[in-house]
């Protein structure tokens, strides 16, 4: 419907165009409560009722899982490194920025529920008619005197278009955006869990290398003593040169392991620097302290399988992204049905020609246009139907991925439990083996000095001592790393950053200089604090 104010005599200006659309608007608004597409239901996933190692005395299933599990090692240096990594790690900051991106994306999707087009427009055009063009039309030659050869036309108006969310397309979009936002929060928490575990694992590796280097140097001193004894006996003609060369071979081979271990130590320190978001060579001061492998606590708190899988952020993330994809099926399915829109345009239009007043703000310059619009893309039905199938196939992939994520999570817990318990069992035997090897070296040196045994016995004892000491260090390291892996598999550690900013304050200031962000950079949304889903059904 289109008209001017001067043509609407007997009716209030601007009222008549809306009379016929009000009933339609009311009907569409009343019927727009439906939403096509499936409603998301939490997928089922099979998990064990209890862990196979349930009865082990080292495990406690009564206490809650420690949210600051790294402090159970009682190592202040490790505590400081974890704290710094949570503030400075660059990939974690990227995960936080993805939450900010998801917040903005959700705001866009929410805004699409309201009039989609809201535009203020202004235009002007210089229009002319030349004598040559007039001569080309003989019929109008007698009117040449009454035609303006040059005039200016301009208008100022406001246009609006609102597609009524009859089939729930835009509401499904908000569902998808909200689930995607929570998925990005879960991804951030999962990144924090992985980061904490990687910092702890790297710290254990650093300390392990330091212990191995110290043991190698101690064995060098022991083997130097054996070399001096062999050289003295050879000089006195008591034994052959073979004893000296054998002692020298063992000594030099042990010395050769030290640079290799030092290279591994330096690489582990470099890895720690990257985890802390710092250049290499910046962590030496943070690694000051006793050079010993962190000692695991006597018992470990462990929940039941269903409870653990509920806490793991990656399991929640897989569920949330499946929920977001489920909503996208509804968005695609809504395209199969007619869309109902209301459009309107109102403005002022004027011209500088003699036939018009030329006053843009006069009553006669008002124009308006309003009415409904129905779009039914039935000729594209095949393409749109396949679009629904694409979204449904993606949804099914995410359901399968959720089940796979649950199985992998349970496997990681079970593997870490097995490794931790068996390493603890091996520790007792390995400590006894080291004591026996140390005593064997002492006895072999005494007997060789007295001439009771040949040097081969000394070599065997010293090689065995170095091997058993290294095995003890590796076993101790294995206990610590398996415990780190266990706590990572349990999904612990993300809670400590619950009330902390996801974007560092200096970065917030940098972004605010480019773009007005409002409260999106710091203030969490209400739904972001409700990210723990119901327990997985066994």
Phi, psi and omega per residue, in radians:
X1 nan 2.327 -3.069
X2 -2.515 2.479 3.129
X3 -2.974 -3.049 3.083
X4 -2.188 2.845 -3.094
X5 -1.117 -0.601 -3.125
X6 -1.207 -0.361 -3.139
X7 -1.550 -0.102 -3.052
X8 -1.853 0.950 3.132
X9 -1.266 2.526 3.141
X10 1.422 0.079 -3.140
X11 -2.439 2.535 -3.124
X12 -1.112 2.327 -3.121
X13 -1.032 2.331 3.072
X14 1.421 -0.074 -3.099
X15 -1.657 -0.719 -3.048
X16 -1.029 -0.674 -3.101
X17 -1.065 -0.370 -3.060
X18 -1.694 -0.144 -3.059
X19 -1.082 -0.756 -3.085
X20 -1.358 -0.295 -3.080
X21 -1.645 -0.331 -3.110
X22 -1.078 -0.812 3.101
X23 -1.052 -0.729 3.131
X24 -1.100 -0.718 3.114
X25 -1.069 -0.725 -3.139
X26 -1.142 -0.725 3.141
X27 -1.121 -0.810 -3.108
X28 -1.136 -0.693 3.131
X29 -1.124 -0.648 -3.140
X30 -1.223 -0.569 -3.080
X31 -1.598 -0.044 -3.032
X32 -1.471 0.277 3.128
X33 -1.404 -0.250 -3.120
X34 -1.436 2.721 3.091
X35 -2.473 2.116 -3.124
X36 -1.349 2.879 -3.136
X37 1.675 2.849 -3.103
X38 -1.325 2.572 2.989
X39 -1.536 2.394 -3.055
X40 -1.248 2.375 3.017
X41 -2.174 2.429 -3.112
X42 -0.994 2.165 -3.109
X43 -1.219 2.620 3.093
X44 -1.437 2.552 3.098
X45 -2.564 2.339 -3.097
X46 -1.445 2.203 3.060
X47 -2.354 2.742 3.124
X48 -1.234 2.691 3.114
X49 -1.352 -0.494 3.114
X50 -2.694 2.855 3.139
X51 -1.399 2.642 -3.141
X52 -1.133 -0.454 -3.115
X53 -1.683 0.442 -2.986
X54 -0.957 -0.676 -3.019
X55 -1.535 0.058 -3.096
X56 -1.181 2.345 -3.095
X57 -1.156 -0.315 3.128
X58 -1.341 -0.184 -3.069
X59 -1.963 2.438 3.097
X60 -2.157 2.121 3.132
X61 -1.753 0.056 -3.117
X62 -1.562 -0.660 -3.087
X63 -1.443 2.736 3.098
X64 -1.301 2.681 3.124
X65 -1.157 2.347 -3.092
X66 -1.197 2.127 -3.137
X67 -1.347 -0.263 3.054
X68 -2.128 1.032 -2.979
X69 -1.113 -0.499 -3.104
X70 -1.125 -0.397 3.123
X71 -1.283 -0.228 3.115
X72 -1.186 -0.306 3.083
X73 -1.340 -0.272 -3.140
X74 1.124 0.658 -3.094
X75 -2.099 1.861 -3.119
X76 -1.050 -0.585 3.128
X77 -1.113 -0.738 3.099
X78 -1.122 -0.732 3.122
X79 -1.024 -0.746 -3.120
X80 -1.166 -0.701 -3.135
X81 -1.135 -0.731 3.117
X82 -1.095 -0.736 -3.138
X83 -1.099 -0.781 -3.137
X84 -1.167 -0.696 -3.128
X85 -1.097 -0.692 -3.139
X86 -1.122 -0.466 3.138
X87 -1.595 -0.498 -2.932
X88 -2.009 -0.238 -3.056
X89 -1.099 2.248 -3.039
X90 -1.291 -0.797 3.066
X91 -1.022 -0.575 3.090
X92 -1.167 -0.641 3.078
X93 -1.127 -0.631 3.076
X94 -1.099 -0.731 3.092
X95 -1.071 -0.672 3.082
X96 -1.141 -0.675 3.110
X97 -1.177 -0.500 3.066
X98 -1.169 -0.530 3.036
X99 -1.145 -0.758 3.107
X100 -1.057 -0.757 3.094
X101 -1.049 -0.752 -3.133
X102 -1.166 -0.596 3.067
X103 -1.085 -0.809 3.126
X104 -1.129 -0.686 3.130
X105 -1.125 -0.687 3.099
X106 -1.128 -0.668 3.093
X107 -1.097 -0.657 3.081
X108 -1.101 -0.817 -3.120
X109 -1.134 -0.622 3.087
X110 -1.146 -0.703 -3.139
X111 -1.144 -0.407 -3.141
X112 -1.239 -0.183 3.070
X113 -1.311 -0.234 -3.106
X114 -1.840 3.073 -3.117
X115 -0.792 2.133 -3.003
X116 -1.353 -0.464 3.124
X117 -2.095 2.130 3.065
X118 -2.453 1.738 -2.979
X119 -2.313 2.308 2.991
X120 -1.736 2.129 -3.036
X121 -2.142 2.604 3.059
X122 -2.481 2.397 -3.115
X123 -2.627 2.738 3.076
X124 -2.612 2.608 -3.107
X125 -2.564 2.345 3.029
X126 -1.580 2.095 -3.078
X127 -2.028 2.402 -3.098
X128 -2.495 2.852 3.086
X129 -2.418 2.111 -3.094
X130 -1.575 2.868 3.106
X131 -1.136 -0.657 -3.135
X132 -1.103 -0.726 3.135
X133 -1.212 -0.565 3.091
X134 -1.202 -0.671 -3.127
X135 -1.182 -0.413 3.129
X136 -1.284 -0.148 3.136
X137 -2.129 1.546 -3.015
X138 -1.083 -0.489 -3.068
X139 -1.074 -0.574 -3.045
X140 -1.724 0.238 -3.094
X141 -1.112 -0.608 -3.114
X142 -1.214 -0.278 -3.112
X143 -1.718 0.149 -3.076
X144 -1.009 -0.560 -3.087
X145 -1.271 -0.389 -3.104
X146 -1.691 0.031 -3.097
X147 -1.758 2.255 3.028
X148 -1.288 2.157 -3.137
X149 -1.335 -0.456 3.126
X150 -2.479 2.298 3.053
X151 -2.706 2.871 -3.099
X152 -2.037 2.287 3.104
X153 -2.099 2.365 -3.121
X154 -2.596 2.706 -3.125
X155 -2.602 2.720 3.103
X156 -2.335 2.166 -3.057
X157 -2.641 2.990 3.111
X158 -2.260 2.223 -3.123
X159 -2.020 2.505 3.109
X160 -2.508 2.515 3.096
X161 -2.473 2.218 -3.140
X162 -2.238 2.016 3.017
X163 -1.546 2.012 -3.125
X164 -1.142 2.324 -3.074
X165 -1.384 1.085 -3.043
X166 -1.148 -0.712 -3.068
X167 -1.730 0.121 3.085
X168 1.353 0.348 -3.113
X169 -1.065 -0.797 -3.079
X170 -1.340 -0.543 3.064
X171 -1.180 -0.651 3.056
X172 -1.122 -0.611 3.087
X173 -1.100 -0.700 3.081
X174 -1.141 -0.697 3.076
X175 -1.020 -0.811 3.141
X176 -1.104 -0.739 3.138
X177 -1.151 -0.693 3.126
X178 -1.151 -0.758 3.096
X179 -1.137 -0.669 3.093
X180 -1.118 -0.648 3.083
X181 -1.096 -0.827 3.115
X182 -1.137 -0.573 3.064
X183 -1.116 -0.681 3.109
X184 -1.187 -0.588 3.050
X185 -1.126 -0.766 3.104
X186 -1.116 -0.656 3.081
X187 -1.095 -0.707 3.100
X188 -1.075 -0.796 3.124
X189 -1.120 -0.681 3.105
X190 -1.138 -0.681 3.085
X191 -1.096 -0.659 3.126
X192 -1.170 -0.709 3.080
X193 -1.062 -0.834 -3.133
X194 -1.118 -0.706 -3.139
X195 -1.094 -0.834 -3.141
X196 -1.035 -0.777 3.129
X197 -1.129 -0.679 -3.124
X198 -1.210 -0.643 3.066
X199 -1.102 -0.797 3.133
X200 -1.125 -0.753 3.137
X201 -1.102 -0.754 3.125
X202 -1.151 -0.652 3.098
X203 -1.111 -0.757 3.080
X204 -1.055 -0.697 3.126
X205 -1.108 -0.730 3.098
X206 -1.045 -0.853 -3.119
X207 -1.152 -0.592 3.114
X208 -1.127 -0.782 3.094
X209 -1.069 -0.703 3.134
X210 -1.105 -0.725 3.112
X211 -1.149 -0.752 3.138
X212 -1.112 -0.665 3.107
X213 -1.141 -0.771 3.135
X214 -1.110 -0.700 3.104
X215 -1.146 -0.688 3.115
X216 -1.098 -0.723 3.132
X217 -1.161 -0.663 3.101
X218 -1.142 -0.699 3.095
X219 -1.193 -0.546 3.042
X220 -1.064 -0.754 3.121
X221 -1.117 -0.701 3.111
X222 -1.122 -0.772 -3.109
X223 -1.245 -0.509 3.038
X224 -1.121 -0.646 3.090
X225 -1.137 -0.726 3.082
X226 -1.136 -0.647 3.113
X227 -1.121 -0.714 3.137
X228 -1.135 -0.674 3.110
X229 -1.124 -0.788 -3.141
X230 -1.101 -0.717 -3.133
X231 -1.168 -0.673 3.130
X232 -1.155 -0.751 3.141
X233 -1.164 -0.612 3.101
X234 -1.200 -0.690 3.140
X235 -1.125 -0.556 3.130
X236 -1.541 0.063 3.070
X237 1.321 0.261 -3.095
X238 -1.387 -0.545 -3.091
X239 -2.406 3.055 -3.103
X240 -1.541 2.990 3.110
X241 -1.184 -0.302 -3.128
X242 -1.025 -0.692 3.130
X243 -1.064 -0.694 -3.130
X244 -1.143 -0.797 -3.105
X245 -1.177 -0.655 3.092
X246 -1.128 -0.733 3.103
X247 -1.123 -0.696 3.126
X248 -1.159 -0.687 3.137
X249 -1.077 -0.828 -3.140
X250 -1.124 -0.715 -3.119
X251 -1.105 -0.835 -3.091
X252 -1.203 -0.612 3.111
X253 -1.169 -0.614 3.082
X254 -1.204 -0.728 3.087
X255 -1.057 -0.587 -3.101
X256 -1.190 -0.420 3.140
X257 -1.286 -0.393 -3.058
X258 -1.139 -0.848 3.098
X259 -1.055 -0.607 3.112
X260 -1.149 -0.732 3.095
X261 -1.167 -0.658 3.112
X262 -1.139 -0.615 3.070
X263 -1.136 -0.750 3.082
X264 -1.087 -0.675 3.113
X265 -1.110 -0.779 -3.132
X266 -1.119 -0.683 3.105
X267 -1.148 -0.673 3.090
X268 -1.148 -0.675 3.074
X269 -1.129 -0.681 3.099
X270 -1.101 -0.706 3.096
X271 -1.090 -0.677 3.113
X272 -1.142 -0.688 3.103
X273 -1.034 -0.757 3.132
X274 -1.133 -0.700 3.113
X275 -1.089 -0.548 3.129
X276 -1.523 -0.004 -3.134
X277 1.226 0.550 -3.100
X278 -2.168 2.741 3.053
X279 -1.131 2.763 3.116
X280 -1.082 2.565 3.134
X281 1.566 0.089 -3.074
X282 -1.768 0.038 -3.013
X283 -1.894 -0.027 -3.081
X284 -1.003 -0.740 -3.124
X285 -1.157 -0.555 -3.137
X286 -1.301 -0.339 -3.115
X287 -1.681 0.185 3.094
X288 -1.174 2.598 -3.130
X289 2.350 -3.114 -3.133
X290 -1.033 2.326 3.131
X291 -1.547 1.354 -3.136
X292 -2.461 2.630 -3.123
X293 -1.260 2.316 -3.140
X294 -0.969 2.431 -3.104
X295 -1.688 2.247 -3.127
X296 -1.270 2.637 3.091
X297 -1.189 2.879 -3.078
X298 -1.183 -0.660 3.133
X299 -2.260 2.714 -3.127
X300 -2.158 2.266 3.090
X301 -1.318 2.298 -3.051
X302 -2.512 2.155 3.104
X303 -1.479 -3.139 3.109
X304 -1.350 2.768 -3.060
X305 -0.939 -0.818 -3.103
X306 -1.101 -0.666 3.135
X307 -1.182 -0.688 -3.125
X308 -1.127 -0.797 -3.092
X309 -1.188 -0.419 3.049
X310 -1.218 -0.596 -3.066
X311 -1.388 -0.421 -3.043
X312 -1.200 2.158 -3.119
X313 -1.111 -0.592 -3.098
X314 -1.199 -0.529 3.067
X315 -1.193 -0.763 3.090
X316 -1.104 -0.688 3.125
X317 -1.066 -0.764 3.133
X318 -1.094 -0.676 3.119
X319 -1.177 -0.740 -3.073
X320 -1.201 -0.679 3.119
X321 -1.215 -0.521 3.020
X322 -1.169 -0.691 3.098
X323 -1.106 -0.718 3.107
X324 -1.092 -0.721 -3.135
X325 -1.205 -0.590 3.086
X326 -1.047 -0.722 3.109
X327 -1.136 -0.570 -3.140
X328 -1.170 -0.436 3.038
X329 -1.080 -0.757 3.107
X330 -1.099 -0.656 3.103
X331 -1.081 -0.804 -3.139
X332 -1.178 -0.649 -3.122
X333 -1.209 -0.551 3.116
X334 -1.102 -0.447 3.121
X335 -1.192 -0.276 -3.139
X336 -1.323 -0.297 -3.004
X337 -1.914 2.837 3.135
X338 -1.090 2.557 3.049
X339 -1.867 2.441 -3.095
X340 -1.996 2.173 -3.091
X341 -2.276 2.678 2.984
X342 -2.037 2.280 3.135
X343 -2.172 2.677 3.109
X344 -2.720 2.610 3.115
X345 -2.547 2.343 3.109
X346 -2.472 2.479 -3.114
X347 -3.080 -2.970 -3.138
X348 -2.156 2.436 -3.103
X349 -2.419 2.377 -3.125
X350 -2.609 2.861 -3.127
X351 -2.494 2.666 3.125
X352 -1.589 0.161 3.136
X353 -1.236 2.867 -3.117
X354 -1.164 -0.463 -3.110
X355 -1.335 -0.213 -3.124
X356 -2.108 2.814 -3.092
X357 -1.279 -0.521 -3.100
X358 1.429 0.013 3.136
X359 -1.659 1.938 -3.079
X360 -1.128 -0.490 -3.020
X361 -1.817 0.372 3.058
X362 -1.518 2.836 -3.120
X363 -1.099 -0.606 -3.112
X364 -1.244 -0.186 -3.128
X365 -1.587 -0.042 -3.104
X366 -1.295 2.362 3.009
X367 -2.408 2.711 3.138
X368 -2.674 2.785 3.109
X369 -2.662 2.285 -3.096
X370 -2.671 2.602 3.107
X371 2.892 3.010 3.110
X372 -1.534 2.834 3.064
X373 -2.489 2.342 3.099
X374 -2.113 2.222 3.135
X375 -2.113 2.172 -3.136
X376 -2.280 1.697 -3.071
X377 -1.412 1.041 -3.042
X378 -1.183 -0.452 3.128
X379 -1.249 -0.306 3.127
X380 -1.754 0.322 -3.022
X381 -1.020 -0.745 -3.126
X382 -1.089 -0.766 3.133
X383 -1.139 -0.760 -3.121
X384 -1.175 -0.660 3.118
X385 -1.114 -0.698 3.082
X386 -1.191 -0.501 3.043
X387 -1.112 -0.670 3.063
X388 -1.114 -0.733 3.136
X389 -1.102 -0.656 3.099
X390 -1.062 -0.834 -3.121
X391 -1.140 -0.651 3.130
X392 -1.177 -0.682 3.100
X393 -1.116 -0.689 3.106
X394 -1.142 -0.668 3.110
X395 -1.102 -0.755 3.133
X396 -1.114 -0.639 3.079
X397 -1.046 -0.734 -3.115
X398 -1.246 -0.542 3.031
X399 -1.117 -0.790 3.101
X400 -1.116 -0.694 3.120
X401 -1.095 -0.655 3.096
X402 -1.066 -0.829 3.141
X403 -1.097 -0.685 3.107
X404 -1.137 -0.689 3.123
X405 -1.096 -0.699 3.099
X406 -1.105 -0.795 3.131
X407 -1.100 -0.748 3.125
X408 -1.116 -0.679 3.123
X409 -1.086 -0.792 3.117
X410 -1.114 -0.672 3.116
X411 -1.116 -0.733 -3.128
X412 -1.095 -0.710 3.095
X413 -1.120 -0.812 -3.114
X414 -1.108 -0.738 3.129
X415 -1.096 -0.782 -3.125
X416 -1.153 -0.672 3.086
X417 -1.066 -0.809 -3.136
X418 -1.082 -0.800 -3.141
X419 -1.095 -0.729 -3.115
X420 -1.138 -0.835 -3.092
X421 -1.149 -0.799 -3.116
X422 -1.196 -0.590 3.074
X423 -1.156 -0.662 3.065
X424 -1.082 -0.728 3.124
X425 -1.134 -0.696 -3.132
X426 -1.200 -0.470 -3.062
X427 -1.043 -0.749 -3.115
X428 -1.065 -0.811 3.141
X429 -1.173 -0.637 -3.092
X430 -1.212 -0.634 3.088
X431 -1.107 -0.702 3.094
X432 -1.145 -0.656 3.127
X433 -1.122 -0.677 3.130
X434 -1.155 -0.743 3.113
X435 -1.065 -0.724 3.126
X436 -1.161 -0.694 -3.130
X437 -1.145 -0.691 3.116
X438 -1.104 -0.731 3.127
X439 -1.173 -0.613 3.124
X440 -1.117 -0.698 3.124
X441 -1.123 -0.783 3.136
X442 -1.028 -0.828 -3.118
X443 -1.162 -0.706 -3.107
X444 -1.118 -0.715 3.139
X445 -1.150 -0.736 3.132
X446 -1.106 -0.811 -3.110
X447 -1.180 -0.614 3.120
X448 -1.205 -0.694 3.126
X449 -1.082 -0.599 3.139
X450 -1.499 -0.088 3.110
X451 1.438 0.255 -3.097
X452 -1.383 -0.487 -3.131
X453 -2.337 2.823 3.072
X454 -1.472 3.072 -3.033
X455 -1.261 -0.348 3.132
X456 -1.020 -0.630 3.122
X457 -1.120 -0.672 3.104
X458 -1.147 -0.774 3.132
X459 -1.040 -0.799 -3.130
X460 -1.082 -0.706 -3.119
X461 -1.174 -0.726 -3.126
X462 -1.220 -0.711 3.073
X463 -1.067 -0.747 -3.130
X464 -1.125 -0.689 3.124
X465 -1.081 -0.834 -3.137
X466 -1.075 -0.737 -3.133
X467 -1.122 -0.776 -3.107
X468 -1.218 -0.628 3.080
X469 -1.134 -0.734 3.098
X470 -1.131 -0.690 3.105
X471 -1.110 -0.665 3.111
X472 -1.131 -0.753 3.108
X473 -1.099 -0.742 3.142
X474 -1.162 -0.635 3.108
X475 -1.164 -0.771 3.087
X476 -1.070 -0.712 3.088
X477 -1.135 -0.672 -3.140
X478 -1.120 -0.667 3.089
X479 -1.046 -0.829 -3.110
X480 -1.155 -0.786 -3.108
X481 -1.204 -0.613 3.072
X482 -1.187 -0.593 3.077
X483 -1.187 -0.709 3.060
X484 -1.043 -0.806 3.121
X485 -1.082 -0.635 3.132
X486 -1.133 -0.823 -3.136
X487 -1.153 -0.605 3.050
X488 -1.106 -0.785 3.134
X489 -1.131 -0.513 3.100
X490 -1.335 -0.169 3.094
X491 1.327 0.492 -3.097
X492 -1.596 2.681 3.010
X493 1.981 -0.382 -3.083
X494 -1.296 -0.345 -3.066
X495 -1.134 -0.430 -3.053
X496 -1.185 -0.332 -3.140
X497 -1.809 0.274 -3.050
X498 -1.032 -0.745 -3.072
X499 -1.795 0.202 -3.120
X500 -1.665 2.649 3.130
X501 -1.144 2.423 3.139
X502 -1.433 -0.320 3.079
X503 -2.085 2.158 -3.126
X504 -0.997 2.584 -3.085
X505 -1.016 -0.742 3.079
X506 -1.030 -0.653 3.110
X507 -1.218 -0.622 3.069
X508 -1.041 -0.775 3.131
X509 -1.115 -0.698 3.120
X510 -1.088 -0.743 -3.127
X511 -1.250 -0.613 3.116
X512 -1.142 -0.499 3.092
X513 -1.160 -0.475 -3.138
X514 -1.606 -0.672 -2.980
X515 -2.502 2.518 3.055
X516 -1.401 2.002 -3.044
X517 -1.792 -0.178 -3.087
X518 1.092 -2.293 -3.127
X519 -1.795 0.245 -3.069
X520 -1.250 -0.400 -3.062
X521 -1.441 -0.402 -3.013
X522 -2.181 -0.710 -3.022
X523 -1.452 2.088 3.110
X524 -1.277 2.591 3.072
X525 -1.327 2.763 -3.078
X526 -1.027 -0.749 -3.081
X527 -1.215 -0.302 -3.124
X528 -1.240 -0.392 -3.135
X529 -1.520 -0.038 -3.133
X530 -2.055 1.183 -3.006
X531 -1.881 -0.074 -3.120
X532 -1.546 2.056 -3.104
X533 -1.459 3.113 3.113
X534 -1.245 2.756 -3.131
X535 -1.046 2.570 3.063
X536 -1.233 2.326 -3.120
X537 -1.276 2.287 3.121
X538 -1.319 nan nan
